[in-house]
Amino acid sequence: MELNFVARAKKNSTKSLLFAVLFSGLLFISVPFTFADQIVITSDVQFGFARTCMERYEYNRAVGEFEKFIYLFPKDSKVPEAQYLIGICYLKNKQPEAAIEAFSRIVMSNPGSLLTGKALLLTGESYYQQGVLKEAEYYFGQVIEKYALSDLKNAALYRLGWAKMYENKWGDASEIFGKISKKSIFYYSAQELAEQSLKGETLPIKNPAVAGSLAALVPGLGHAYVYRYKDAAISFLLNGLFIWAAIESFHQDHEVLGCMLTFLEAGWYTGNIYSAANAAHKNNRKVRNDFRKSFKDRFGLHLFTTGKNDLGLALTFQF
């Protein structure tokens, strides 16, 4: 009986040992497959993927991937370029305020560099796109002053000329366009704009004060002055009817009704004057905007994301 017990014990021990060996073997075999599923991301791979998202017009995703790159590789030499491209993504995605913030980080961390010059120029562009022309002109002026030996100066002059056109300062715009170097990619466009912008001084602009004065003289005449003949007819008829009704009321001794109609007519008459002056302003804006739209703007953000010109950002990646 004792021998049977010993035999069973040896048999159980052998089974346990065999199970342990099999389990260890399975564990050993599974380890390589576990490591095989892991992906090691390099800085070039992460940067390249962010750039690919940008080229696919997935700007929000590109911003996230560039920010991930900066977080994972804060000491990488391409961090300033990543911050710069974040700003461009915001600009292309119609988020100029966020772009300004992104470009400001470059200006503070890389003073005096060519990349900072591009950031200053595009900060001005961000304000320009918002219609904040005074701020835009300040940054364009900074680029012109600090980067006089690079094509950034010509780009800033080109944009400054456009800003002056939007301020209806046609002579100033023409003079600025004329300063652009012959070697610049903007030269031929600037030469045309220098000549054509002067025609802005001879546009058929209507004087709002004259429109208001004519409307005060004869209701509707101010609208006719700015070619709004339908509005002129309506204004003339409404004011005429109220004046006639008020006079008839007084003639028939309906003083209360006459006073009420006179009060209402005063409102219509004043509104007719204001409307005529406002119509002149609208006419002038349309004439000027149509004139500006007749020119092609050669300033595009694509110029700042490729290495095909002095403004571009030439980057290479190794995978």
Buried (B, 14 or more C-beta within 10 A) or exposed (E): EEEEEEEEEEEEEEEEEEEEEEEEEEEEEEEEEEEEEEEEEBBBBBBBBBBEBBEEEBBEBBBBBBBBBBEEBEEBEBBBBBBBBBBBBBBBBEBBEBBBBBBBBBBEBBEEEBBBBBBBBBBBBBBBBEEBBEBBBBBBBBBBEBBEEBBBBBBBBBBBBBBBBBEBBBEBBBBBBBBBEEEBBBBEBBBBBBEBBBEBEEEEBBBBEBBBBBBBEBBBBBBBBBEBEEBBEBBBEBBBEBBEBBEEBBEEEBEEBBEBBBEEBEEBBEBBBEBBBBBBEBBBEEBBEEBBEEBEEBBEEEBBBEEEBBBBBEBEEEE
